[in-house]
């Protein structure tokens, strides 16, 4: 049998050759260095809150396009997408318990929930075994973040899917930014007939109440606010003593706005495609979610733009999607508008969240000195999985798990979920720290030390597509 390059790729044998690929850092023709990438993140972060349609997000769209043009990308463009912009105006929660005076409780409005202006209601604690107790009242609902084994149990059953030579994942806990409800946080209370939602966050590290969930841009029929876990416990104690009355204000404007997917391209060895993507919006100023993803995509664009076209395995398309935190509108719009190109795509590489791990120490969050567990959702193609593992090992991208796309649900919980649904082979990097949708996502949360290794590993994965056609890995 003659072992051609393509046959070797299909067999998975080529993946180990990635270690020989020379990649320079911080020099002309190489990968941007850590300082450059972090400056990009800081530039984005310092513009302010980047929700879709906000001035900071509009500015960042044009800044990204400018970077693409400076790198020399072709067909740089802003593709319009219509999204729902949510802008809160006033919010407050006054509590009057039977056993004491009125008290103002710190709160933040639930995104896209119905408005309220001085709505007065009795409060009732939500109980799944007797949900009717909240009918016609304000439902005090506890949302607890999911806590999972950091290695998801893979160290024992599938060690080949774990890249963690220091053994830091085994026995450790990973606090996710979601509860078991995911985005359906208000639905139990709505279904029980509640007239308002008071979401408490017991056990939330740092005792925060600045929680931007849900972000699916679904307009729920009742108003709601988030409060801290400690304030939720205080309210439960007041309820145990007798009647509690609340006065709720949460006003906001929801209106359609035009935002943009930012796209640039580079010709390659053939006209099949590799798409490299992330999103440019975020729930707050959001250093990790997803200024870090912007920087990781820019680093890929800068590196591959410095290589001759014949050294790029395929045509490369770089996309920073719009409106991730408004129902994934940008991603859905891009796929719908580019169906022919999607069918010619060999691989979609998605880069989200270079994140440092923090833990709660006596009510204050502090760094552990480690990155958040790194998830790499990878299509179940032996050659592709082998290429990802080789890249992670070679570049020492530790604390990494190579997960199937459906490991945590019917599709990956990333901005690339719908590429997977469209049949495109994927490698999606994601870290999921508890602070992902919190105002606490600040510059100190960025995994600076991981920026260059993640970029180098991604270059190796893209290089592993050389000689692979759109149908090869789909089969």
N, C-alpha and C positions, 0 to 999 in steps of 0.2 A: 504494500500500500504506500502511495506517495503522500507524505505529510506536508500538504500545502499550508500556507499561513492560515487560510480560512478554516481548514479542517482542524488545525491545532487549536484555533480559537474555540471552535464548537466543542471540542473535547474537554476544554478547560485546561489543557496543558500549557497554554501561552501565559496564563495568569502569573505564574511564578517568575517569568522573565521581566516583570515590571520593575524589579529591584535594580536592573541595569540601566533604567531610563535616567539620563542625567538631567537634573533640575536645579537651576541656580536660583538663589534668593537674594533680593536686594541689589541686583546688578542689572545693567541693560540686557534685555532679552530674557530676564528671569522673573520669578514670582515677586510681587511687592513684599517688602519686609513688614514685620509686625508693627513698627511705628507708623508706617504709611497706612496700613489697614485700620489701625486704631484711630488715626486722624480722620479717616473717612467716617468711621462710626461716630466720633465726637461731632463732626460737622453736621451729620444728620440729626443726632440727638439734640444738639443745641438749638435747632430751629423751633423746637417745642412739640406740642401734642400733634401727632400725625394721623388722626382719624381721617377717613376718606372725605375729601372736599375741604378740609381745614387748610388754612394758608401754608402751614409747614409742609403738608403733604404735596400741595401744588408746587411749592418751591423745590422739594426734593425730586419730584418727577423731572423737572427741567435740569436740575443739577446732575442727575444720573445720565440723562441724554447727553449733556455736555461732556461728562467723563467718557461715555461711549465714543463720541466723536473725536475726543482728544486721543483715545487709543487707536483710532483709525478704523472703527467698525463701519460697515456698510449698511445702507437702508435704515439708519437710525430714525426712529419715529415714535410718536405718541399715539397709540390707538385708543380712541375714546370708549369709555364704558360708563353706563348710567348706574349709579348706586344711590342708596338712601343714606343721606347724611343725618346723623343724630347729634343735636347740640343741646345739652342740658343748660338750664338757666338758673333756677332756684330750687333748693331742696332743703328740707328740714323735717325733723321728727320730734314732736313734743309728746311726752308721756306723762299721764296723770294717774298715778296708782291710788288705790283706796287708802293705802296706809301712809301717804306722804304727799308732799307738794309736787307740782309739775316740774319736770326736768327735761332739758333738751338733750337728745341722744345724737351723737355723731353718726352721720349716714352718708351714703352716696346713691344716686338714683340707678335703678336697673335699666340698662340700655334698651331703648325701643319699647319700654313699657308704657301703658297709657298714662296721660298726665293727671295730676291732682293738684288742687290749690286749696289748702285748708280743709281737706277731707277728714271728718271726725267719725271714728268707729270704735267699737269695743275690740279688744285684742283677745285672741285665743291661740293657744299653742297647737300646732299641727301634730296630729298623731295618726300614723298610717293605719292603725287598727280601728280608729274612729274618726275618719276625716270630716264627717258632717259637722263636727264641733266648730269648724271655722266658717261655715256657711254664713254669708252676710257680714262677716267680721274681717278684721285684719289678721292674716295668718302669720304667726311667728314660726318660721320654718328653719330648722338647722340644716346647713349644708356642710358636710365634712369632706375635706379633700381626701382623695384616694391615697393610700399608703401601700406600696407594693415592695416585694423584695427587689433590691437594686439590680440583681441579675435576672429577674423574672423567672428564676428557677432553672435557667439554662446551664449553669455551671455543672449541675449534677447530671442532666439528661442530654445535653447537646453542647459539650464543651468546645466543639469546633466553631460554634457560633459566638463565642465569647473571646474578646481580645482584651485581656486584663491580667498581664503577667504578674502584677503585684498582688493579685487576689483582693483588691479593694471592694469589689462588688459583692462577693459572697458574704452573706450575713448582714449586709447593710440595708437600709431602708431608703426608698425613693418616694418623696412626697410630690405627687402630681398636682397640676394647677386646676384639676377638675374634681368634682364629686362623681359618684356613680351615675348621677343624673345627666352628666355631660352638659349639653346646652339646654336641656328641658328642666331647668331649675324651678320655674314657676308653675309648670303644668300640674303637679299634684294639688297645689292650692287652688288653681283655676278650676280643675276638675271637681273639687270639693265645694265649689260655689263661693269661695272667698271673695271679698270685695277689695282687698289689698294684700300685698305681700311684704313681709318684713323678714328679709333673709339674714340670718345670723351665721357666723363663720367660726364655730367652736374648733379649737385646736389649730387655727390658722397661724402659721409662724409669724411672729411680730404683732399678732392681734390686729391685723389691718381690717379696714372696711372699704378700701379702694379697689374694687373687684369688677373688672369689665367683662362680665358674663351675664347673659348670653350675647354673642356677637354675630348671630345669624340674620340680623335685620328683620326678624319677624316681629310684627307689632302686636304685643300681647294685650289682652282686653282689660287688664286691671293695672293700677299703679303699683310700684314697688321700690324699695330701697334696700341696700345692704348695710348691715351694722356689724360691729366686731363681735367676736365670740364672747368676750367678757361682758359687753353690754347685753348680749342675748341671754347670758346666764342671769344677769341682774333682772331682766324683764321676766324671766321664768320665776324667779324668786318673788317678784311683785305679784305675779299671777297666782302663785300659791297662797298669797295672803288675801286675795280678793279681786274685785273688778279692776281692770286696767283700761283706761281710755287713751286713745292716741289721736293726734292731729297731724296729718301728713300733707306735706307739700313736695311735689316733684314735677316741675314744669320743664318741658323740652320742646324743641322744634325738630320735626322730621320732614325733610324735603329731598326731592331728587336732585342729584348733582352729577355733572360730568367729570369723571376722573379718568386716568389713563394707564394702560399697560405701556411700559417703556421697553422698546424692542431694538436690538441691534444684531447684525449678522456678520459672519466671516466665511468666505469660501473655503472649501477644504478639498481633500483628495477626491471626493465625489459629491453628488448633490443629495445624497441621503442626509438625514439630520440627526444631530444630537442637540437637545434643548437643555440649557442650563438656566434654572430659575429660582426665584424666591418671591417675596412681596415687599413693597416699599412702604406700606402704611403700617400703623401700629395703634394699640389702644391708648397709649400715653406718649411721652417722648421716647420711651421704649428702646433702650440701648441694645438689649438682646433680641427683643421681638419688634422689628426685625432689622434694626440698623446693622446688626452683625451679619445677617443674611445678605443685605445689600453689599457689604464689604466683601463677603466671600464670592459673590457673583462678579463684582468688579474685578477682583483678583484674577478670576478665571478669564474674564474678557481681556484684561491687560496682558496676561501671560500668552494666551493663544494669539492675540493680535501681533505679538512680537515674533511669532514663528512663521516661516513661509507657508503658503497655502498647502503645499504638498506634504507638510509635516502635521497638518491637522487631519485627523482620520476621516472626518466628514464635514459637511457644512455645519457650522455651529451657530445656534440661535440663542441669544441671551435675552431673558424676559424677567423684568421685575414687575410682578402682577399688582394690580390695583385692588382695593376693597376687600382684602382678606377679612378684615374685621367688620365687614358689612355683607356677610353671607357669601363670601368667596366669589364675588361677582366677577372680578377680573379674570380669574382662572377659567371660570365657566365661559365667559365671553371670548377669551382667546381660543379655547378649544373649539367652540362653535364657529368662529370666524376662520379657522385654519384647518378644517377637516382634512383637506388633501395633504397638507404638510404633516398633520398628525399621523396619517397612514404611512408616510415616508420616514417616520422617526425611528431610529434604531434604539435610542435610550433617552429618557428624561432624567436628568440629575437635578435634585432639589436640595437646596442648602439653607437650613433654618436653625438659628439659635446656637451660637457659640457661647456657652453659659458656664459660669462658676457655680459651684455648689455652696449653698448657705444653709445653716441650721439654726434653730431657735435655742438661744441660751438665756434662760430667765427673762423671756419676753423680748429679747433683742436678737435680731438675726445677725449671724457672724459667719465668715467664710470657713470652710473646712480645709482649704488648700488643695482641693481636688476639682476637676470638672464634673458637671452634672453627667450622669450616665448618658452615653451617646448611642442613640438608636440609628441604625442604618436599615431602613425598610428596603429590601432587595427582592426583585422578582426571582422566582424559583427556577433559575437557569444555572446549572452547575458551573459553567464557564464564568458567568457573571458573578456568582457568589464567591468563586475562587479568586476572581480579580479583586473584589472588594476586600476579602480577607488579606490577600497579599499586600494590597495598598495600605491597609491599616497597620499591619505588622511592620512593613518596611518603614513607614513614616512614624511609627510609635504613637499612633492615635489610640491610646489605651482607654480603659473603661468603656469599651465599645461592644455593642450587641448587634449581630447581623440577624435581623428579623425578617420573617416572611411578610408580605404586604398585608395579610389578614391576621397577623399575630394578635392584634388588639381590637379587631372589629372587621366589618365587611370590607373596609379599605383603610389605608393608612390615615392616622389622624394628623395629616400634614396638608400644606397648601397644594400638594401634588396629587391628592387623592383622586381627583377626577381624570388625571392622565392615566392612572391605573385603571379606572373604570372604562376609559376609552380604549383599553387594550395595549397601551404603550409599556414596554419594559421600563422599570424604574430603579433608581438608587436614590433614596430620599434620606438625607441626614436630618435628624431632629434631636434636640434636647428639650426636655419638658420640666423646667424648674417650677416650683410652686408659685414663684413671683411673676410668672410669664404675663399675666393679665392685670398686674398690680402696678400702681404708681411707683412702687419700690424697684422697678426694673430700671436701674440707673447705671452709669458708666462703670461703677465698680463691680457690676455683675458680669461683665464681659470676660470670657475666657481668652484673654490676650495671648497667653502662651500657646493656645490651641489654634490660633488663626493660620499660621504658616503650615503646621503639619496637616491640618484639614485641607488646606489648599493643595499642598503637594499630593496628598492621597487622592484628591478629586482629579487632578491631572492624570494620575496613573489609571484611574478607572476610565476616564474618557479615552485615553490612549488604548486601552484594552478593547475598544470597539472597532479598532482598525480591521478592515476586512470583513466585518459583520454587516449583513444586510438587514433591512427592516423586518423580513419574515423569519430570519434565523432564530432569534431569541423569542419571538412570539410563539413559534411552534413548540 
